[in-house]
Amino acid sequence: MSDMYSRHFIDYIAGVGRVWDVINGRGLEGYSMLARLFGKKCNHPMADVKSAQALLAGLPKNDMLKSAVELTDWLESVTDCEAFGLADQFAVINVLDERAQQCSRKLQAEYFTLLDLHVFQGNRLCLVLGNLARQTTQAYLMLFNRYCKGDKEAVAFKASLPLLVARAVRAERECLKYASLHYAPHENAVWDTLAQLYRHAGQQNYLDTRLRLYSTNTELTSVKFEAGQMLAWYACGVNSLSTRGMHLAERLIGHYGDAIEITARLTEHALFGFDLAHPFEPVRVALDSTVHPQMRYIGMAGMQAGLETLLNSLEKDFVPPEINLGGVFRAEWVLEAVKHIVAVLRSPPLRSGKRLEMGGIMKVVSGYDNLLERCLDLAQQGKACAFEEWALDNVSASGFSAILKGRGIESIGIANLLGIQVMGTRHLGVAVVRRLLQDGKGGLQVGAEVLANQVALVNVRQSVGGGSGNALPVLWLYEKSGSKQEVARLLLPAGSFSMNRSLVSRFEEKNYLLIPVGLEESNEDYELASFRTIEQV
């Protein structure tokens, strides 16, 4: 090899090495080398890293929301500019994304710790964070597509692929998260993209390459690790969680993410399957499921012990400080997410009855106070009013699905209590919202679990003093089977239940002593508790 060609080859290798230095935060000069080797001059205001850093220095330091909006605009501008060389474009997007991550962490902590996420400030934060996630996703997918189409810098850029694709997967997960917060439908393109990134990483042998995702991260990750977290989080049923619960479930799965396994072989530990050949959202699998080479199976058994231990701490109102949830959260909030994940790991969700498609209308009231008022109307043979009418989609022995349209659907949330009345009946039943999903046509699909087909309004008093204290109106749930109740389930106002306080009540012309068994469920306006019943003469 001649001296001239040797010098060019050495310069080429040096340029590649400097790209890797930039990825690991050890310098920026490699990009100018690549620009000299491959690129033409770009007139974009952020044509190089130094220009980008100079412009970012002007971002407001005390207004993270404004900074996030400006960073989103800059990411869009750099992504859309075709004059960039591949290496330079990645370098500038890297600088923008690193800065955007700082804003995102602070804004997420502010948003998810708000007492009411749906106030104006919460809605604004969610919109800005969602826009930032979408633009970041587009930026990395654009770079990935440039590489795959054989950009002239592709060979020198190959060392950057593990970081680029890992960030693309993380950005896709954030994008999916902010769509899910509104229970909004998402295009199957998200799973097509994940499958494409995963397959490419496997074919090019960087699926398990360990790297630091951002300069502020101390832990290592990989494309496979990021994909595993995204699949495990979504497969756990995010549309069955509250908005805050979705975020906490994501952070918890990330904390125990080392235990997530993705294999090409179906084993007894596999919970979910993801088809790389025909991508669709991950689904629950069974050991007798059809197996083919492009299926990948996700197992989470290794995280169950850690979550069970955490569950015990949370039930004592203690959140271990070593778990990074991206903010300071109440134990009861974290408990919701942990219980949800543990329930998925312990046993698969099984339908207790056949689902039947059925049209028709169901009368519904939402909220404990409204349900109590409707029961009082019926007990006094008054005129029950203020019902909403929901269009039924299907029903089963354990619940129903309905389609809501028009105004008011934004007030429906996971774990909302519903009073239900089937057309042609006088009595009220009670249900709880378990699943939400927008249908893309302005409608909201609500899946609800029926707790009881009939409830009775009763008064309870503390058993001390012979039950002579103040009466509290509550709702007594009839057993669906109609059998004698040795354990009664009562709906109480929030904050009313105590394991140290027995109650007395009268139900169906009989007097009962109610001894607390446990709190089954609670929300901001109600508590569902069980009591052992002792008939009193």
N, C-alpha and C positions, 0 to 999 in steps of 0.2 A: 504494500500500500504506500503510495507516495506521501511525502511530507504534507502536501497541501490537503489531500483527502484525510490524512490522519488528524490534522488540526481541526477540520470541520467535524469529524466524528467526535473528537474530544469535546469540542464546544457543544455539540448536540447532547452528549451524555451529561455534561455539566448542567445544561438547561433542564433536563429531566430531573436531575438530582435536586435542583433548587425548587422545582415544583413541590417535590416531596417535603422539602424544608418548610415551605409555606404552609402546607397542610398541617404540619406539626408545630406551627407557630415559631419557626426558627429564622424567619427572614422573608423579605419581599422581593429581593433583587432578582430572583429566578424568573419572575414574570417579565421584567424588562428584557432579560436574555431571550425568552421565548418570543417576545414581541419583535426583537431584532431579527431573530431567525425566521419567523413565519409571518408575522402580522404586518399589515399596512397601517398607516397612521389613522387613528380614530378621532373624530372631532367632538365626541360626546363630552359633556362637562365632567363626567367621571371616567375619562378615557383610561386612567390607570389608578393604581392603588393610592398613590400620593394625592392625586386630585380628589379621590373619593374621601379620603381621610380629612382633607382640608374642608370639604363641604360639610361633612358630618360633624365637624367641630362646631358648626353654627347651630346645631339642633338644640332646642331648649332643654336644659338639664333638669328642670323642675316641673316639666309637663310631659309625662310619659305618654299620655294620650296623643298629644300633638306630634310628638316625635314618632310614634308608631304610624300615624297617618302619613307623615312625610317620608318615612322609610318605605312604606308600601308604594308610594308614588315613585320613589327612586328605583325600587326593585322592578316595577313595571317598565320604567323608562329604559333601564339597562337591559332587561330581558328582550324588549322589542327592537333594540338597536342591532342591526345586522353588520355594522362596520367593525364590531369587536372581533379580535382574534379569540379563539376558544379559551386559551389559558388566561388572557387578560379579563375576559368576561367572567370566568370562574373566580378570579382573584377579587374582582370588584363585588360580585355577588356574595362572596365569602365575607368581605368586610361589612357589607350591609346586613347580612344575616346575623353575624356575631353581635352587631349593635342591636338589631331587632330582638334578639333573644333576651337581652337585658330588659328591654321595655316589656316584652311579653311576660316575663316572669313576674314583674312587679304589677302589671295590669291584671294578670290572672289571679294573683294573691288578693288584689283589691276586689275583683269581681266575685270570686267564689266564696268570699267570706262576708259578702253583704247579707244582711238579715233577709231582705227581700230582693231577689235577683231580677225582678221584673219591673222595678221602678225605672224612671227615665235614665238615671246614671248607669244602672245595670244593663239596660238595653243598648245604650251607646257603647259601653265597654265591649259587650259581646259582638256588636257589629264591627268595631275596629279590629278586634282580635281575629274574627273570622275572615275579614278582608286581607289581613296580613298573612294568615295561614294559606289562603288561596293563592296569593301572589308569590309567596315563597315556593309553594308547590310548583307553580308554573315555571318559575325561574330554573329550578333544578331539573325538571322534566325537559325543558328546552335544551339545556346543556347535555343531558343524556341523549336526546335525539340527535343533536349535532354530532356527538361522538359516534353513534351507531350508524349514521349516514356517511361515515368516512371522511369527516372533516380533515383538512390537510394537516392539522396539528394532532390528530387522533393518536398516533403512535407515541408521541412525546407525552400526551396527556393521560395515557393508560394508568400511570401510577396514582392518579387522582380519583379513579373510578370508585374504589371502596368507600371513600368519604362522600363523594357526590351521591352515590346511590343510597347509602345509609341515611343521609340527610333528606333525600327525596322521600324515602319511606316514612321518616319521622314527620315531615311536612304533610304528607298524605294523611297520616293519622290525625294530626291537628286539624286538618281541613274536614275530615270526616267527623271529628268531635264537635266542631262548631255547627255543622249541619244537624247532628244528632241532638244537640241541646234544644233545638226547636222541634224535635221529632220529625224533621223534614225528610222527605224522600231523597235518596241520592242515586245518581246514575251508576249502572253496573261498571262504568268505565273505571271507577276507583279500584275494583277488583281486577279488571283487565290490566291496569297499570301495575298493581302490586305483583301480579303473576309474571308480567314481562320483566320487571326489575329482578324478581327472585330467580327466574330462569336464567337471565343474563349473568347474574352473579354466580350461579352454579356452573354455567358453561365456561365462564372465564376464570373459575377457581378463586374467587374472592368472597364467597358467601360467608366464610368464617373468619375473614381477616379482621383482627382486633384493632381498634382505633379509638381515639378520643373524638367524640362528635363535635364538641366545641372547646375552645381554649379554657373555658371556665370549668369544664367537666374533669373530675378526677378519675371516675370509673371508665372502663373500656366498654365498647359496644361493637356490633358488627351488623351487616345487612340482615343476617339470619336472626339475630337477637331483636332487632327493630321490627322485623316482620312478625316474629313470634308474639311480641307484645301487642301489636296492632290486631292480629287475629284473635288472640286470647281475650283481649278487652272487648272487642266487638261481639265475639261469639257468646260472651256471658250474658247477653241480652240487654244492651244499653237502653233500648226503648221500653224497658221495664224499670228503669231507675229514674229518680228525680234528676233535675239538671245538676245540682251539686253532687248527687250520688254518682253521676257519670264521671265527673272529674276525679272524685276520690277513688273510684274503682280503677281508673286509668293509672293514678299515682301508686295505688297499692299493688297492682299487677306489675308496674315498673319496679317497685321496691323488691318484690319477690321474683322478678323476671328471670333470674338465673335458673330457676326451677322449670321454666317452660321448655318443653321438648318438641322439636319438629322432626318427624321421621317419615321415611317412605314406606315403612312397614306398619301395618295395623296391629297394635298390641292391646292388651287389656287396660293399659293406662291411657289410651287415646280417647279424648273427649269429642274433638271436633275434626272435621275434614275440610280441606281446601283443595279444589281441583285446579291445577295449573294449566290444564289443556282447555277446560271450559269454565273459566273463572266465574264464580258467583260467591255471595257472602258465605262465610264458614257455617257449616251445619253440624248438628249432633250426629255422631256415628255409633253404630253397634258392631259387635264382633263379627256378625254375619253380613256386614255391609259388602257391597261389590268393591273389589280392589283392582286398581289398574296403576301402571307405572307413574302416571302424572299426578296421582293423589298424594297429598302431604297431610299428615295427621298430627294434631296438636294435643299434647298431654300436659296437665298442670298438677299432677298428683304430688309433686315435690313441694308445692307451696302450701299444702293444706295444713301441715303441722304448725307452720309459722302463723298462719291466719287464725287457727284455733287458739293459739296462745294469745294473739292480739285480741281476739274476741273476749277472752277472760279479763284482760286489762280494761277494755272499753266498757264492759258491763260494770266495772268498778269506777267508772267515770274518769279513767286515766288514759291519756294518749301518750304512748312512749315517744320521747323526744328524738330517738334515732330514726324514726320513720319520717322521711321528708315528703310532706303532702303539699308543698308549695304554698304554705300559709299556716296560720293557726286556726284550727277547726275544733268545734265542740265535739266531745266524745260521742254524743248521740248522732251527729251527722256522719261521723266515720263509721259508727256501728251499723248504720243502714247499708253502706257499701260492703262492709265486711260480711254481714249476714247474707247479703245477696250472692257474693262470690262463693262463700262456703256452701250455701244451699245448692249451687250449681255443681260444686265439686263432690258433695256428698251423694247426690242422686240426680239422675236426669229428670227434667220436667216431663211428667207423664199426664196425658189427658185422662181424666176420670170418667169421661163419657163421650159418646160419639157426637161430633159437631154436625148440626143440621142447618142447611141454608134456610133462612126464613125471613120473609118480609114482615111488614107490620110496624106498629108504633108502640113504644113503651113510654109511659109517663115517668119523669125523673126529676128529683130535687137534689141539689148538691150541697153538702155541708151538714155538720151535726145539728146546728141550731135549726136549720130549715127542716131537716128530717123530724126533729122533735116537735116542731110546730105543726107539721102535717099529721103526725100521730095524734096530737092533741085535738086537731080539727076533727079527725075521724072518731076519736073517743067521745067527743061532745056532739057527734053527729052534725058537725058544722059543714061548711062548704070548703073542702080542701082546694086551695088555689095555688097559683104561682108554679104549677108544674111546667117543665119543659117537655117537648115531645121529641124523642129520639127515634130515628129510623133503624130498625133492627137489620143486621146483616146475616148473622147466624147465632144459634144458641146451642148449648150443651147442658148436661146435668149440673155442671159446676159454674157456668157463667154464660156470658153473651158478648157479642161484638156488635157495635152500632156505628153508624156514620153520622157525624155532626157537620153541619154547614152553617155559614152565616156568622153573625155576631155572637160573642160570648164564649167561643171555643177556646180562647186564650186563657180563660179562667179555670179550665179543667187541667188537673195535674195528677201525676202518679200518687197513689195512696189517698186520693180524694174519696170521701165517703158519699155514697149515693143512696137515696131512698128511691125505690123502684115500685111501680104499680103497673101490672099487666092489665091491658084493656079487658073490661068485663069483671074485674075483681074489686073488692072493697078494701082488702087489707094491703099493707105496705110490706115490701121486702127490703133487704139492705144488701148493698154490694160495695166493692172497693175497686177503684181503677188500678189495673195492673200493667197495662200496656197502652202506649200511644204511638201513632204514626200518621203523619200527613199523607194524603193520597195524591198530591200534585195537582189537584183540581179544586183547591180551596176547601176541601173537606178534611176532617180529622177522624181517623178510625180509632175507636176506643174499645179496648178489651177489658172486661170487668169480671171479677170473681164474685159470685153470689155467696154471701155469708149465711143468709137465711131467707127463706121465702116469705116469712112472716115475723114481725116483731110486735112486742106489746109495750105500751108505756106504763111503767111502774114507778113507785116512789121507794127510795131506800133511805135508811137511817143507820147511824152507827149503832152497833149492838150494845155498847156500854150505856148504862142508865136505862136498860129495858127498851131501847129503841124509841125513846121519847124526844130525841133531838130534832133538829130541822130536817125536813124532807128534801131529798134531791131527786128530781125526775130524771130517770134513765131509761134505756131501751133494753128489754129482755129479748134475746134471740131464741126463737123456736128452733128445735132440732129439725133438720130436713126430713129425717125419717119418721118424726112424730113420736119417737120412743120416749120413755120416762127419762127425765134429765137428772142424772146424779151429779153432773157438773154443768153449771149454767154459764153461758157467755153473755156478758153485759157490755153495752156501749155506754161509756161514761164521758162527761166533759173532760177535756185535757187537764191533767194535774190532780185528778180526783182519786186515783187508785193508790192504795198503800198495802203492802204485804203485811203490815202490822195492824190492820184495822178490818175487823169483820163487820158485816152489814146485816140488817134484817129487812125483809120485804114481803109483800103479799102478791102472789101470782096465781091466777086461775083459782081464786077462792081459797087458797092455802097460804099459810104463813111459813116463811123459810128463814133459817139462819144461813148466811152466806160467808163461807170461810175462804179467804183468798188462796188461789192456787198459783196464779202468775199473770203477768202482763203479756199478752200475745202480740199486740201491735199498738202503735201510737202515731198520731200525726199532730199537727198544730192545733186542731180543734176537737180531737176525740181520743179516747183510749179504749181498746178492746181487751177486756180482762175476763179470766175464767175464775169461777168460784165453786167450791164443793157445797152442795146443798143438803141441809138437814131440816126435814119437815118438823115444825113445832105445833104442838097441840094447844 
